Amino acid sequence: MSRKLFSISAVAALLGSSAIADVPNVSVDIAPLHSLVASVMNGVGVPNLIIPSGSSPHDHQLRPSEAKAMQDANIVFWMGEELTPWMENAVKTLSSNASITTLLENDKTSLLEFREGALFEAHDHDDEEHDDEELDEHGHGSHDPHAWLSPNNAKAWLDVIAAQLSSYDPENAGVYFTNAASTKSEIEMIIAEINLTLDPIRGGKFIVFHDAYQYFENDFDFRASGAISIGDASDPSPARIAKIQKRIRDEEINCVLAEPQFKANLVQTVMEGSQANTNVIDPLGVGLKPGVSLYNKLIKNMAQSLADCF
């Protein structure tokens, strides 16, 4: 009898605690943003990840379990249609009753416009091939959607995430904002650490596989000299490859960065006849365990990959 009374009392106590109050069911599109949301929710709940880190966010095919997670969600955080054009309809139909936060449309987000051409040159309206290539790849807006690669954006988003969670779950607002402040402090320490990592190689020249890194480059004042592909939807044209090869030769580029999901043979083709090193850089966290620590590991790994390439 005493055991039954104890169990009932324990359950009653738990039900009365804020930790299991009306905790929101949260879905997030990509692993780096999911990590930031998980950091804010730490100790209260765990968000659902819609797009696995090994899948391209541009053309991911929604699985039944992922669709259900979106349908059950009270809150959805996603980057926006510029990154995941297919997801706009899913957000509208599956998450019609949820509160939606679109980070690329949030006024706390610092946005950068797309760079143009293989060498990020000024747009040439007389170059028809260049125009067609840019139009195909940039058909979903004028801003580069890879904004999570700016740690300064990530810090700003933490308060946005905490505020959105708190509006649904005010009892845990203190936890959300405390977690946000703690995660911001961690990111600030990582920014300082990354600057120390990059200082010895500043001034070195590198080429990226596709133009996804300017937010990272901008935050750490270390600019790429060009991109093999403007996006990841198609292979680069022969003319584009020729431009990159010429820049590597003419400017003695030190480093060419590949990515986990893209064709290694394209990188080798571009590097033919050069002394440049190559390494793999990962903007999504492929191979990292989703969760609280993924974002910080992702940003640190990117800096280390760049440093190791030199």
C-alpha positions as CSV (number, residue, x, y, z in Angstrom):
1,M,0.0,0.0,0.0
2,S,2.8,2.4,0.9
3,R,4.5,1.8,-2.4
4,K,1.3,2.7,-4.3
5,L,0.9,5.9,-2.3
6,F,4.5,6.8,-3.0
7,S,4.1,6.2,-6.7
8,I,1.0,8.3,-6.8
9,S,2.7,11.1,-4.9
10,A,5.7,11.0,-7.1
11,V,3.6,11.2,-10.3
12,A,1.6,14.1,-8.9
13,A,4.8,15.9,-8.0
14,L,6.2,15.4,-11.5
15,L,3.0,16.5,-13.1
16,G,3.1,19.7,-11.1
17,S,6.7,20.5,-12.2
18,S,7.5,23.0,-14.9
19,A,9.8,20.6,-16.6
20,I,6.9,18.6,-18.0
21,A,4.5,21.5,-18.3
22,D,3.0,22.1,-21.8
23,V,6.3,21.6,-23.5
24,P,6.1,22.4,-27.2
25,N,6.5,19.8,-29.9
26,V,9.2,21.4,-32.1
27,S,10.4,20.5,-35.6
28,V,13.5,22.0,-37.3
29,D,14.7,21.7,-40.9
30,I,18.5,21.3,-40.9
31,A,21.0,19.9,-38.4
32,P,22.9,23.1,-37.5
33,L,19.7,25.1,-36.7
34,H,18.3,22.0,-34.9
35,S,21.4,22.1,-32.7
36,L,20.8,25.7,-31.7
37,V,17.1,24.9,-30.9
38,A,18.2,21.8,-29.0
39,S,20.6,24.0,-27.0
40,V,17.8,26.4,-26.0
41,M,15.5,23.5,-25.1
42,N,18.1,21.6,-23.2
43,G,16.7,20.1,-20.0
44,V,13.1,20.7,-21.1
45,G,12.6,18.8,-24.4
46,V,14.2,17.6,-27.6
47,P,13.3,19.0,-31.1
48,N,12.7,16.9,-34.1
49,L,15.1,17.1,-37.0
50,I,13.4,17.0,-40.4
51,I,16.4,16.8,-42.8
52,P,19.2,14.5,-41.9
53,S,22.6,16.1,-42.1
54,G,23.7,13.7,-44.8
55,S,20.9,14.8,-47.1
56,S,21.0,17.8,-49.3
57,P,18.5,20.4,-48.0
58,H,17.8,21.7,-51.5
59,D,16.1,18.6,-52.8
60,H,15.5,16.3,-49.8
61,Q,12.5,13.9,-50.2
62,L,10.3,14.1,-47.2
63,R,9.9,10.7,-45.4
64,P,6.6,9.7,-43.7
65,S,8.1,10.0,-40.2
66,E,9.4,13.5,-41.1
67,A,6.0,14.6,-42.5
68,K,4.4,13.4,-39.3
69,A,6.8,15.3,-37.2
70,M,5.9,18.5,-39.1
71,Q,2.2,17.7,-38.8
72,D,2.4,17.2,-35.0
73,A,4.6,20.3,-34.4
74,N,3.4,23.2,-32.3
75,I,6.5,25.2,-33.5
76,V,8.5,25.0,-36.7
77,F,11.9,26.6,-37.1
78,W,13.3,26.6,-40.7
79,M,15.7,28.6,-42.7
80,G,13.3,29.5,-45.6
81,E,12.5,28.6,-49.2
82,E,15.8,30.0,-50.5
83,L,17.5,26.9,-48.9
84,T,14.6,24.4,-49.1
85,P,12.2,25.4,-51.8
86,W,10.3,22.1,-51.6
87,M,9.6,22.6,-47.9
88,E,7.5,25.8,-48.3
89,N,4.5,23.8,-49.3
90,A,5.1,21.2,-46.6
91,V,5.2,24.0,-44.0
92,K,2.0,25.5,-45.2
93,T,0.1,22.2,-45.5
94,L,1.5,19.9,-42.8
95,S,2.3,22.6,-40.2
96,S,-0.7,24.9,-40.8
97,N,-1.6,25.0,-37.1
98,A,2.0,25.5,-35.9
99,S,3.8,28.7,-35.1
100,I,6.4,29.2,-37.9
101,T,9.7,30.9,-37.6
102,T,11.6,31.5,-40.9
103,L,15.1,32.6,-40.0
104,L,16.0,34.0,-43.4
105,E,13.1,36.4,-43.0
106,N,13.8,37.4,-39.4
107,D,15.0,41.0,-38.9
108,K,17.8,39.7,-36.5
109,T,19.4,37.9,-39.4
110,S,22.3,39.5,-41.3
111,L,21.9,38.5,-45.0
112,L,24.5,38.6,-47.8
113,E,23.7,38.7,-51.4
114,F,24.8,36.0,-53.7
115,R,28.2,36.3,-55.3
116,E,28.3,35.9,-59.0
117,G,30.5,33.9,-61.3
118,A,33.3,31.4,-60.8
119,L,35.6,34.1,-59.5
120,F,32.9,36.2,-57.7
121,E,33.4,38.9,-60.4
122,A,31.0,41.7,-61.2
123,H,28.0,40.4,-63.2
124,D,28.5,40.6,-66.9
125,H,25.2,41.0,-68.8
126,D,26.9,40.3,-72.1
127,D,28.0,36.9,-71.0
128,E,24.9,34.7,-71.8
129,E,26.4,31.5,-70.4
130,H,27.2,33.3,-67.1
131,D,23.7,34.8,-66.9
132,D,22.0,31.5,-67.5
133,E,24.1,29.7,-64.9
134,E,23.4,32.3,-62.3
135,L,19.7,32.4,-63.0
136,D,19.4,28.6,-62.7
137,E,21.2,28.4,-59.4
138,H,19.8,31.6,-57.8
139,G,16.2,31.1,-58.8
140,H,14.9,31.2,-55.2
141,G,15.9,34.7,-54.2
142,S,18.8,37.2,-54.2
143,H,20.3,36.3,-50.8
144,D,22.7,33.5,-50.0
145,P,20.7,31.1,-47.7
146,H,23.7,29.6,-45.9
147,A,23.3,32.2,-43.1
148,W,23.8,29.6,-40.3
149,L,27.6,29.6,-41.1
150,S,27.8,33.0,-39.5
151,P,28.3,32.4,-35.7
152,N,27.1,36.0,-35.2
153,N,23.8,35.1,-36.9
154,A,23.6,32.0,-34.6
155,K,24.0,34.1,-31.5
156,A,21.2,36.4,-32.6
157,W,18.9,33.5,-33.4
158,L,19.3,32.0,-29.9
159,D,17.2,34.9,-28.5
160,V,14.6,34.5,-31.3
161,I,14.3,30.8,-30.5
162,A,14.0,31.4,-26.8
163,A,11.3,34.0,-27.3
164,Q,9.3,31.7,-29.6
165,L,9.5,28.8,-27.2
166,S,8.6,31.0,-24.2
167,S,5.5,32.3,-25.9
168,Y,4.2,28.8,-26.1
169,D,5.7,27.5,-22.8
170,P,6.0,30.5,-20.5
171,E,6.6,28.3,-17.4
172,N,10.0,27.3,-18.9
173,A,10.9,30.8,-20.2
174,G,13.7,31.2,-17.6
175,V,15.3,27.9,-18.7
176,Y,15.1,28.9,-22.4
177,F,16.7,32.3,-22.0
178,T,19.3,31.0,-19.6
179,N,20.2,28.3,-22.1
180,A,20.3,30.9,-24.9
181,A,22.7,33.1,-22.9
182,S,25.0,30.2,-22.0
183,T,25.1,29.0,-25.7
184,K,25.9,32.5,-26.8
185,S,28.9,32.6,-24.4
186,E,30.1,29.2,-25.8
187,I,29.9,30.5,-29.4
188,E,31.8,33.7,-28.4
189,M,34.6,31.5,-27.0
190,I,34.6,29.4,-30.2
191,I,34.9,32.6,-32.3
192,A,38.0,33.6,-30.4
193,E,39.4,30.0,-30.7
194,I,38.8,30.0,-34.5
195,N,40.5,33.3,-35.0
196,L,43.6,31.9,-33.3
197,T,43.4,28.9,-35.6
198,L,43.1,31.0,-38.7
199,D,45.6,33.8,-37.8
200,P,48.7,31.8,-39.0
201,I,47.2,31.3,-42.5
202,R,45.5,34.6,-43.1
203,G,46.4,35.8,-46.6
204,G,46.4,32.3,-48.0
205,K,44.2,31.8,-51.0
206,F,41.6,29.0,-51.4
207,I,38.9,27.8,-53.6
208,V,35.6,26.2,-52.4
209,F,33.6,23.6,-54.1
210,H,30.3,25.5,-54.1
211,D,29.6,29.0,-53.0
212,A,28.2,28.3,-49.5
213,Y,30.8,29.8,-47.2
214,Q,30.7,33.6,-47.5
215,Y,29.0,34.0,-44.1
216,F,31.8,32.2,-42.4
217,E,34.4,34.0,-44.6
218,N,32.8,37.4,-43.7
219,D,32.7,36.7,-39.9
220,F,36.3,35.7,-39.9
221,D,37.6,38.1,-42.6
222,F,39.1,35.3,-44.7
223,R,37.7,35.4,-48.3
224,A,37.7,32.6,-50.9
225,S,39.0,33.3,-54.3
226,G,36.3,31.5,-56.2
227,A,34.0,28.5,-56.3
228,I,34.0,25.5,-58.6
229,S,30.2,25.5,-58.6
230,I,27.8,28.3,-57.8
231,G,25.4,25.8,-56.3
232,D,24.9,22.1,-55.7
233,A,22.0,21.5,-58.2
234,S,24.2,20.7,-61.2
235,D,27.8,20.2,-62.4
236,P,29.8,23.3,-63.3
237,S,30.1,24.2,-67.0
238,P,33.4,23.6,-68.8
239,A,33.8,27.4,-69.1
240,R,33.5,27.8,-65.3
241,I,36.0,25.0,-64.7
242,A,38.5,26.7,-67.1
243,K,38.2,30.0,-65.2
244,I,38.9,28.3,-61.9
245,Q,41.9,26.3,-63.3
246,K,43.3,29.6,-64.7
247,R,42.9,31.4,-61.3
248,I,44.6,28.5,-59.5
249,R,47.6,28.7,-61.9
250,D,47.8,32.5,-62.1
251,E,47.4,33.2,-58.4
252,E,49.1,30.1,-57.0
253,I,46.1,29.1,-55.0
254,N,47.1,27.2,-51.9
255,C,44.0,25.2,-51.1
256,V,40.9,23.7,-52.8
257,L,38.1,22.6,-50.5
258,A,35.8,19.7,-51.5
259,E,32.6,18.7,-49.7
260,P,31.4,15.3,-48.4
261,Q,28.5,14.9,-50.8
262,F,30.1,16.2,-54.0
263,K,32.1,14.5,-56.7
264,A,35.8,14.2,-55.9
265,N,36.8,13.8,-59.5
266,L,35.6,17.4,-60.2
267,V,38.0,18.7,-57.6
268,Q,40.8,16.6,-59.1
269,T,40.0,18.0,-62.6
270,V,40.2,21.5,-61.3
271,M,43.5,20.9,-59.6
272,E,45.3,19.3,-62.6
273,G,48.8,20.8,-63.0
274,S,48.7,22.7,-59.8
275,Q,50.5,22.3,-56.4
276,A,47.4,23.2,-54.4
277,N,46.4,21.0,-51.4
278,T,42.9,19.7,-51.0
279,N,40.7,19.0,-48.0
280,V,37.1,18.4,-47.2
281,I,34.9,21.0,-45.5
282,D,31.4,20.3,-44.3
283,P,28.7,23.0,-43.9
284,L,26.0,20.7,-42.6
285,G,27.5,18.4,-40.0
286,V,27.6,15.2,-42.0
287,G,28.8,12.5,-39.6
288,L,28.2,14.6,-36.5
289,K,25.6,13.4,-34.0
290,P,22.6,15.7,-34.1
291,G,22.0,17.6,-30.9
292,V,23.2,20.3,-28.6
293,S,26.9,20.1,-29.5
294,L,26.7,19.8,-33.3
295,Y,26.7,23.5,-34.1
296,N,29.9,24.3,-32.2
297,K,31.7,21.2,-33.5
298,L,30.6,22.1,-37.1
299,I,32.0,25.6,-37.0
300,K,35.3,24.5,-35.3
301,N,35.7,21.7,-37.8
302,M,35.3,24.1,-40.7
303,A,38.1,26.3,-39.4
304,Q,40.3,23.3,-38.8
305,S,39.6,21.9,-42.2
306,L,40.7,25.2,-43.8
307,A,43.8,25.4,-41.6
308,D,44.8,21.8,-42.4
309,C,44.4,22.5,-46.1
310,F,47.2,25.0,-45.9
